Amino acid sequence: MYTSPDRGVPPVHTTDDPSDPRLTGGPDTEPRPQAEVYLVLSDDERAKGFVRPLWTTYTHLTCGSLTSMSAASDVTETFARDPHFYGATYCVECQMHLPVGEFVWPDGSRVGS
């Protein structure tokens, strides 16, 4: 799901079940691989339409790297449907989940806003 132009990242899975035991949460304190599973809004909720553009890339303001997501991913659609859904997102360069406020979308707006 998350990729970098110079670094392949294995695909991950999604769930709309907040009690899924595979879920992790919040920012990381040390580098780690992506989570095995990410929480997303249900298909029905995402089908209601998007309140933000369906962007597939964001930039980490601290390291300057660009992280890309699949255009057809449930995570991308969740960001577009509910910009406040996630408190953290993954940086492929830092290899950490970090607060969404550290990232910007292509138009310069903060992720999570």
DSSP file (Angstrom, degrees, kcal/mol; ACC not computed):
  #  RESIDUE AA STRUCTURE BP1 BP2  ACC     N-H-->O    O-->H-N    N-H-->O    O-->H-N    TCO  KAPPA ALPHA  PHI   PSI    X-CA   Y-CA   Z-CA
    1    1 A M              0   0    0      0, 0.0    69,-0.7     0, 0.0     2,-0.5   0.000 360.0 360.0 360.0 -52.9    0.0    0.0    0.0
    2    2 A Y  E     +A   69   0A   0      8,-0.3     2,-0.3    67,-0.2    67,-0.2  -0.804 360.0 166.0 -94.1 133.3    2.7    2.5    1.0
    3    3 A T  E     -A   68   0A   0     65,-2.6    65,-2.6    -2,-0.5    89,-0.2  -0.913  27.3-146.9-140.6 167.5    5.6    2.7   -1.4
    4    4 A S  B >   -E    7   0B   0      3,-1.6     3,-1.2    -2,-0.3    63,-0.1  -0.963  31.4-116.2-131.2 149.4    8.6    4.9   -2.3
    5    5 A P  T 3  S+     0   0    0      0, 0.0     3,-0.1     0, 0.0    -1,-0.1   0.805 117.6  31.0 -56.4 -28.4   10.1    5.4   -5.7
    6    6 A D  T 3  S+     0   0    0      1,-0.2     2,-0.4    -3,-0.0    -3,-0.0   0.318 117.5  57.4-112.9   7.9   13.3    3.8   -4.6
    7    7 A R  B <   -E    4   0B   0     -3,-1.2    -3,-1.6     2,-0.0     2,-0.2  -0.937  68.6-142.8-145.7 117.4   12.0    1.3   -2.0
    8    8 A G        -     0   0    0     -2,-0.4    -5,-0.1    -5,-0.2    -6,-0.0  -0.567  16.8-164.0 -76.5 142.0    9.5   -1.5   -2.4
    9    9 A V        -     0   0    0     -2,-0.2     3,-0.1    -7,-0.1    -2,-0.0  -0.994  23.6-113.2-127.5 131.4    7.2   -2.1    0.5
   10   10 A P        -     0   0    0      0, 0.0    -8,-0.3     0, 0.0    24,-0.1  -0.256  40.7 -97.7 -63.2 150.8    5.2   -5.3    0.9
   11   11 A P        -     0   0    0      0, 0.0     2,-0.2     0, 0.0    23,-0.0  -0.283  38.7-154.5 -66.4 154.1    1.4   -5.0    0.6
   12   12 A V        -     0   0    0     -3,-0.1     2,-0.2    26,-0.0    25,-0.2  -0.740   9.7-120.1-122.2 173.2   -0.7   -4.8    3.8
   13   13 A H  E     -f   37   0C   0     23,-2.1    25,-2.2    -2,-0.2     2,-0.3  -0.689  18.1-145.8-112.3 165.1   -4.2   -5.7    4.6
   14   14 A T  E     -f   38   0C   0     23,-0.3     2,-0.3    -2,-0.2    25,-0.2  -0.894  11.7-176.3-129.2 160.4   -7.2   -3.6    5.9
   15   15 A T  E     -f   39   0C   0     23,-2.1    25,-2.5    -2,-0.3    22,-0.0  -0.986  25.7-152.5-149.1 151.3  -10.1   -4.2    8.1
   16   16 A D  S    S+     0   0    0     -2,-0.3    26,-0.2    23,-0.2    23,-0.1   0.206  73.4 101.5-105.4  13.8  -13.1   -2.1    9.2
   17   17 A D    >   -     0   0    0      1,-0.1     3,-2.1    24,-0.1    24,-0.0  -0.856  57.1-163.5 -98.7 104.6  -13.3   -4.1   12.5
   18   18 A P  T 3  S+     0   0    0      0, 0.0    -1,-0.1     0, 0.0    21,-0.1   0.622  88.4  59.4 -66.3  -9.8  -11.7   -2.0   15.3
   19   19 A S  T 3  S+     0   0    0     -3,-0.0    -2,-0.0     3,-0.0    -3,-0.0   0.360  70.5 131.6 -97.1   6.2  -11.4   -5.1   17.5
   20   20 A D    X   -     0   0    0     -3,-2.1     3,-1.7     1,-0.2    17,-0.1  -0.416  56.0-142.5 -58.2 122.2   -9.2   -6.9   15.0
   21   21 A P  T 3  S+     0   0    0      0, 0.0    -1,-0.2     0, 0.0    -2,-0.0   0.641  94.4  66.8 -67.3 -13.2   -6.3   -8.2   17.1
   22   22 A R  T 3  S+     0   0    0     14,-0.0    15,-0.5     2,-0.0    14,-0.4   0.603  78.6 108.1 -81.9 -10.4   -3.8   -7.6   14.4
   23   23 A L  B <   -g   37   0C   0     -3,-1.7     2,-0.2    13,-0.1    15,-0.1  -0.393  47.3-171.1 -70.9 142.2   -4.2   -3.8   14.6
   24   24 A T        -     0   0    0     13,-0.5     2,-0.3    -2,-0.1    -2,-0.0  -0.678  12.7-154.9-114.9 176.6   -1.6   -1.6   16.0
   25   25 A G        +     0   0    0     -2,-0.2    72,-0.1     2,-0.1    13,-0.0  -0.999  33.8  14.1-158.2 153.9   -2.1    2.1   16.8
   26   26 A G  S    S-     0   0    0     -2,-0.3    71,-0.1    62,-0.1    62,-0.1   0.048  88.7 -34.6  79.4 174.4   -0.5    5.5   17.2
   27   27 A P        -     0   0    0      0, 0.0    71,-0.2     0, 0.0     2,-0.2  -0.283  59.7-122.7 -67.4 154.2    2.9    6.9   16.4
   28   28 A D        -     0   0    0     69,-3.3    68,-0.1     1,-0.1     4,-0.0  -0.615   8.0-155.5 -92.7 156.6    6.0    4.7   16.6
   29   29 A T  S    S+     0   0    0     -2,-0.2    -1,-0.1     1,-0.2    67,-0.0   0.554  82.4  26.6-104.2 -14.5    9.0    5.6   18.8
   30   30 A E  S    S-     0   0    0     65,-0.1    -1,-0.2     0, 0.0    65,-0.0  -0.972  99.1 -81.6-142.5 155.1   11.5    3.6   16.7
   31   31 A P        +     0   0    0      0, 0.0    65,-0.2     0, 0.0    64,-0.1  -0.244  57.5 155.7 -56.4 145.2   11.6    2.5   13.0
   32   32 A R        -     0   0    0     63,-3.3     3,-0.1    62,-0.1    -4,-0.1  -0.967  44.3 -86.1-160.8 163.2    9.6   -0.6   12.2
   33   33 A P        -     0   0    0      0, 0.0     3,-0.1     0, 0.0   -24,-0.0  -0.233  61.6 -78.0 -67.4 167.1    7.9   -2.2    9.2
   34   34 A Q        -     0   0    0      1,-0.1     2,-0.1   -24,-0.1    63,-0.0  -0.192  59.4 -90.0 -56.6 158.9    4.4   -1.3    8.2
   35   35 A A        -     0   0    0      1,-0.1   -22,-0.1    -3,-0.1    -1,-0.1  -0.359  27.6-126.0 -67.4 154.2    1.6   -2.7   10.3
   36   36 A E  S    S+     0   0    0    -14,-0.4   -23,-2.1     1,-0.2     2,-0.3   0.863  94.0  20.1 -68.2 -35.8    0.2   -6.0    9.1
   37   37 A V  E     -fg  13  23C   0    -15,-0.5   -13,-0.5   -25,-0.2     2,-0.4  -0.992  67.4-156.3-139.4 140.7   -3.4   -4.5    9.0
   38   38 A Y  E     -f   14   0C   0    -25,-2.2   -23,-2.1    -2,-0.3     2,-0.3  -0.944  23.1-120.6-118.1 141.5   -4.8   -1.0    8.9
   39   39 A L  E     +f   15   0C   0     -2,-0.4     2,-0.3   -25,-0.2   -23,-0.2  -0.600  37.7 175.4 -77.5 137.0   -8.2    0.1   10.1
   40   40 A V        -     0   0    0    -25,-2.5    35,-0.1    -2,-0.3     2,-0.1  -0.899  36.1 -91.2-135.2 164.1  -10.4    1.7    7.4
   41   41 A L        -     0   0    0     33,-0.3    37,-0.1    -2,-0.3   -24,-0.1  -0.412  57.1 -91.7 -68.2 154.4  -13.9    3.0    7.2
   42   42 A S     >  -     0   0    0    -26,-0.2     4,-2.5     1,-0.1     5,-0.2  -0.185  32.8-109.2 -63.8 160.7  -16.5    0.4    6.0
   43   43 A D  H  > S+     0   0    0      1,-0.2     4,-2.0     2,-0.2     5,-0.1   0.911 120.6  52.8 -55.3 -44.1  -17.3    0.0    2.3
   44   44 A D  H  4 S+     0   0    0      1,-0.2     4,-0.4     2,-0.2    -1,-0.2   0.901 109.8  47.2 -61.8 -42.4  -20.8    1.6    3.0
   45   45 A E  H >4 S+     0   0    0      1,-0.2     3,-1.2     2,-0.2    -1,-0.2   0.921 113.0  47.8 -67.4 -43.6  -19.2    4.7    4.7
   46   46 A R  H >< S+     0   0    0     -4,-2.5     3,-1.5     1,-0.2    -1,-0.2   0.823 103.5  63.8 -65.6 -30.2  -16.6    5.2    1.9
   47   47 A A  T 3< S+     0   0    0     -4,-2.0    -1,-0.2     1,-0.3    -2,-0.2   0.636  83.8  77.2 -69.5 -13.2  -19.4    4.8   -0.7
   48   48 A K  T <  S-     0   0    0     -3,-1.2    -1,-0.3    -4,-0.4    -2,-0.2   0.630 110.1-102.5 -71.8 -12.3  -21.1    8.0    0.7
   49   49 A G    <   -     0   0    0     -3,-1.5     2,-0.3    -4,-0.2    -1,-0.2  -0.342  35.4 -73.1 111.8 167.3  -18.5   10.1   -1.1
   50   50 A F        -     0   0    0     -2,-0.1    31,-0.3     1,-0.1    30,-0.1  -0.765  17.6-166.8-105.5 143.8  -15.3   12.0   -0.3
   51   51 A V  S    S+     0   0    0     29,-2.2    30,-0.2    -2,-0.3    -1,-0.1   0.521  83.3  37.7-100.9 -10.7  -14.9   15.3    1.4
   52   52 A R  S    S-     0   0    0     28,-1.7    28,-0.0     1,-0.1    30,-0.0  -0.896 102.1 -82.5-130.7 161.7  -11.3   15.7    0.3
   53   53 A P        -     0   0    0      0, 0.0     2,-1.6     0, 0.0    -2,-0.1  -0.257  44.2-109.9 -60.8 155.0   -9.5   14.8   -2.9
   54   54 A L        +     0   0    0     -4,-0.1     2,-0.2    26,-0.1    23,-0.1  -0.622  49.9 178.8 -87.5  78.5   -8.4   11.3   -3.4
   55   55 A W        -     0   0    0     -2,-1.6    25,-0.1    21,-0.2    24,-0.1  -0.564  22.9-167.2 -84.3 147.8   -4.7   11.9   -3.1
   56   56 A T        +     0   0    0     -2,-0.2    13,-3.3     1,-0.1     2,-0.3   0.426  66.8  52.4-113.4  -2.9   -2.2    9.1   -3.3
   57   57 A T  E     +B   68   0A   0     11,-0.2     2,-0.3     2,-0.0    11,-0.2  -0.972  52.9 177.7-135.1 150.3    1.0   10.8   -2.1
   58   58 A Y  E     -B   67   0A   0      9,-2.1     9,-2.9    -2,-0.3     2,-0.4  -0.980  22.1-130.1-144.9 157.0    2.0   12.9    0.9
   59   59 A T  E     -BC  66 104A   0     45,-2.7    45,-2.2    -2,-0.3     2,-0.6  -0.895  14.1-133.1-112.0 135.4    5.3   14.4    2.0
   60   60 A H  E  >  - C   0 103A   0      5,-2.5     4,-2.5    -2,-0.4    43,-0.2  -0.776  14.2-152.5 -84.6 119.8    6.9   14.1    5.4
   61   61 A L  T  4 S+     0   0    0     41,-3.0    -1,-0.1    -2,-0.6    42,-0.1   0.790  88.8  54.6 -66.3 -28.3    7.9   17.6    6.4
   62   62 A T  T  4 S+     0   0    0     40,-0.5    -1,-0.2     1,-0.1    41,-0.1   0.950 126.0  16.5 -73.0 -49.8   10.8   16.4    8.7
   63   63 A C  T  4 S-     0   0    0      2,-0.1    -2,-0.2     0, 0.0    -1,-0.1   0.613  94.9-129.6-101.3 -13.7   12.7   14.2    6.2
   64   64 A G     <  +     0   0    0     -4,-2.5    -3,-0.1     1,-0.2     2,-0.1   0.505  56.0 144.6  81.5   3.9   11.2   15.6    2.9
   65   65 A S        -     0   0    0     -5,-0.2    -5,-2.5    -6,-0.1     2,-0.5  -0.419  46.2-130.3 -81.1 154.8   10.4   12.1    1.6
   66   66 A L  E     - B   0  59A   0     -7,-0.2     2,-0.4    -2,-0.1    -7,-0.2  -0.883  17.6-163.1-103.0 128.8    7.3   11.3   -0.5
   67   67 A T  E     - B   0  58A   0     -9,-2.9    -9,-2.1    -2,-0.5     2,-0.4  -0.943   8.0-158.4-112.2 135.6    5.2    8.3    0.4
   68   68 A S  E     -AB   3  57A   0    -65,-2.6   -65,-2.6    -2,-0.4     2,-0.3  -0.879   5.3-164.3-116.0 146.2    2.7    6.9   -2.1
   69   69 A M  E     -A    2   0A   0    -13,-3.3   -67,-0.2    -2,-0.4     2,-0.1  -0.892  37.5 -89.8-121.8 155.4   -0.4    4.8   -1.6
   70   70 A S    >   -     0   0    0    -69,-0.7     3,-1.6    -2,-0.3     6,-0.3  -0.416  31.0-133.9 -62.3 136.1   -2.3    2.8   -4.1
   71   71 A A  T 3  S+     0   0    0      1,-0.3    -1,-0.1    -2,-0.1    -2,-0.0   0.787 105.2  48.3 -63.5 -27.7   -5.0    4.8   -5.8
   72   72 A A  T 3  S+     0   0    0      4,-0.1    -1,-0.3     5,-0.0     2,-0.2   0.151  87.2 124.7 -99.7  19.7   -7.5    2.1   -5.3
   73   73 A S    <>  -     0   0    0     -3,-1.6     4,-1.9     1,-0.1     5,-0.1  -0.485  65.8-132.5 -85.9 152.1   -6.8    1.4   -1.6
   74   74 A D  H  > S+     0   0    0      1,-0.2     4,-2.0     2,-0.2   -33,-0.3   0.820 109.7  56.4 -64.4 -31.9   -9.2    1.4    1.2
   75   75 A V  H  > S+     0   0    0      2,-0.2     4,-2.5     1,-0.2    -1,-0.2   0.932 105.5  49.4 -67.3 -45.6   -6.8    3.6    3.2
   76   76 A T  H  > S+     0   0    0     -6,-0.3     4,-1.8     1,-0.2    -2,-0.2   0.918 113.4  47.0 -58.6 -44.4   -6.7    6.2    0.4
   77   77 A E  H  X S+     0   0    0     -4,-1.9     4,-2.2     2,-0.2    -1,-0.2   0.849 109.3  54.3 -67.3 -34.0  -10.5    6.3    0.3
   78   78 A T  H  X S+     0   0    0     -4,-2.0     4,-2.7     2,-0.2     7,-0.2   0.924 107.2  50.3 -66.5 -43.3  -10.7    6.5    4.1
   79   79 A F  H  < S+     0   0    0     -4,-2.5    -2,-0.2     1,-0.2    -1,-0.2   0.906 114.1  46.3 -56.9 -41.7   -8.4    9.6    4.1
   80   80 A A  H  < S+     0   0    0     -4,-1.8   -29,-2.2    -5,-0.2   -28,-1.7   0.829 116.2  43.5 -73.5 -32.8  -10.6   11.2    1.5
   81   81 A R  H  < S+     0   0    0     -4,-2.2    -2,-0.2   -31,-0.3    -1,-0.2   0.904 132.1  15.5 -78.6 -43.3  -13.9   10.3    3.2
   82   82 A D    ><  -     0   0    0     -4,-2.7     3,-2.3    -5,-0.2     4,-0.3  -0.790  63.1-172.3-136.7  90.5  -12.9   11.3    6.8
   83   83 A P  T 3  S+     0   0    0      0, 0.0     3,-0.3     0, 0.0    -1,-0.1   0.691  88.2  52.1 -58.3 -19.6   -9.7   13.4    7.0
   84   84 A H  T 3  S+     0   0    0      1,-0.2    -5,-0.1    29,-0.1    27,-0.0   0.351  80.1  97.6 -98.3   5.4   -9.6   13.1   10.8
   85   85 A F  S <  S+     0   0    0     -3,-2.3     2,-0.4    -7,-0.2    -1,-0.2   0.888  79.2  53.3 -63.1 -41.6   -9.9    9.3   10.9
   86   86 A Y        -     0   0    0     -4,-0.3     3,-0.1    -3,-0.3    14,-0.1  -0.761  52.8-172.6-101.6 141.7   -6.2    8.7   11.3
   87   87 A G  S    S+     0   0    0     -2,-0.4    13,-1.8     1,-0.2    14,-0.3   0.593  79.2  24.4 -99.1 -16.9   -3.9   10.2   14.0
   88   88 A A  E     -H   99   0D   0     11,-0.3     2,-0.3    12,-0.1    -1,-0.2  -0.971  63.2-170.6-144.1 156.4   -0.7    8.8   12.5
   89   89 A T  E     -H   98   0D   0      9,-2.5     9,-3.0    -2,-0.3     2,-0.3  -0.941  30.8 -93.5-145.1 167.4    0.5    7.6    9.1
   90   90 A Y  E     -H   97   0D   0     -2,-0.3     2,-0.5     7,-0.3     7,-0.2  -0.628  20.7-157.6 -93.1 137.2    3.6    5.9    7.7
   91   91 A C  E  >> -H   96   0D   0      5,-2.4     4,-1.7    -2,-0.3     5,-1.0  -0.961   6.7-156.6-106.8 121.7    6.7    7.5    6.3
   92   92 A V  T  45S+     0   0    0     -2,-0.5    -1,-0.1     2,-0.2   -88,-0.1   0.791  92.5  48.3 -71.0 -26.5    8.6    5.1    4.0
   93   93 A E  T  45S+     0   0    0      1,-0.1    -1,-0.2     3,-0.1   -89,-0.0   0.944 119.9  34.9 -77.3 -49.7   11.9    6.9    4.6
   94   94 A C  T  45S-     0   0    0      2,-0.2    -2,-0.2   -29,-0.0    -1,-0.1   0.701  98.7-140.2 -74.6 -20.0   11.8    7.1    8.4
   95   95 A Q  T  <5 +     0   0    0     -4,-1.7   -63,-3.3     1,-0.2     2,-0.3   0.912  62.8 110.3  55.6  47.7   10.0    3.7    8.5
   96   96 A M  E   <S-H   91   0D   0     -5,-1.0    -5,-2.4   -65,-0.2     2,-0.5  -0.992  74.3-117.8-146.1 150.8    7.8    4.9   11.2
   97   97 A H  E     +H   90   0D   0     -2,-0.3   -69,-3.3    -7,-0.2    -7,-0.3  -0.825  46.3 178.2 -83.6 126.4    4.1    5.8   11.8
   98   98 A L  E     -H   89   0D   0     -9,-3.0    -9,-2.5    -2,-0.5   -72,-0.1  -0.868  38.4 -71.3-130.6 160.5    4.2    9.5   12.8
   99   99 A P  E >   -H   88   0D   0      0, 0.0     3,-2.2     0, 0.0   -11,-0.3  -0.228  42.4-125.9 -54.3 137.7    1.5   12.1   13.7
  100  100 A V  G >  S+     0   0    0    -13,-1.8     3,-2.0     1,-0.3    11,-0.6   0.778 105.0  72.0 -58.6 -27.2   -0.5   13.1   10.6
  101  101 A G  G 3  S+     0   0    0    -14,-0.3    -1,-0.3     1,-0.3   -13,-0.1   0.608  86.2  66.1 -65.3 -10.6    0.3   16.7   11.3
  102  102 A E  G <  S+     0   0    0     -3,-2.2   -41,-3.0     8,-0.1   -40,-0.5   0.412  97.3  68.6 -86.7   1.7    3.9   16.1   10.2
  103  103 A F  E <   -C   60   0A   0     -3,-2.0     8,-2.3   -43,-0.2     2,-0.3  -0.879  63.1-157.5-124.7 151.6    2.8   15.4    6.6
  104  104 A V  E     -CD  59 110A   0    -45,-2.2   -45,-2.7    -2,-0.3     6,-0.2  -0.958  16.0-128.1-127.6 149.5    1.3   17.5    3.8
  105  105 A W    >   -     0   0    0      4,-3.0     3,-2.4    -2,-0.3   -47,-0.2  -0.314  45.5 -88.0 -80.4 171.6   -0.8   16.6    0.7
  106  106 A P  T 3  S+     0   0    0      0, 0.0   -48,-0.1     0, 0.0    -1,-0.1   0.761 128.7  55.4 -55.8 -26.6    0.2   17.7   -2.8
  107  107 A D  T 3  S-     0   0    0      2,-0.1     3,-0.1     1,-0.0     0, 0.0   0.442 120.6-107.3 -87.2   2.0   -1.7   21.0   -2.4
  108  108 A G  S <  S+     0   0    0     -3,-2.4     2,-0.1     1,-0.3     3,-0.1   0.326  75.9 134.1  92.4  -8.1    0.3   21.8    0.8
  109  109 A S        -     0   0    0      1,-0.1    -4,-3.0    -5,-0.1    -1,-0.3  -0.451  63.4-100.1 -74.9 151.1   -2.5   21.2    3.2
  110  110 A R  B >   -D  104   0A   0     -6,-0.2     3,-1.5    -2,-0.1    -6,-0.3  -0.452  34.0-111.8 -70.9 138.6   -1.8   19.1    6.3
  111  111 A V  T 3  S+     0   0    0     -8,-2.3    -8,-0.2   -11,-0.6    -1,-0.1  -0.505 106.5  31.6 -63.4 137.8   -2.7   15.5    6.3
  112  112 A G  T 3         0   0    0     -2,-0.2    -1,-0.2   -33,-0.1   -11,-0.1   0.480 360.0 360.0  89.4   3.8   -5.5   15.1    8.9
  113  113 A S    <         0   0    0     -3,-1.5    -2,-0.1   -13,-0.1   -29,-0.1   0.430 360.0 360.0-108.1 360.0   -7.0   18.5    8.3
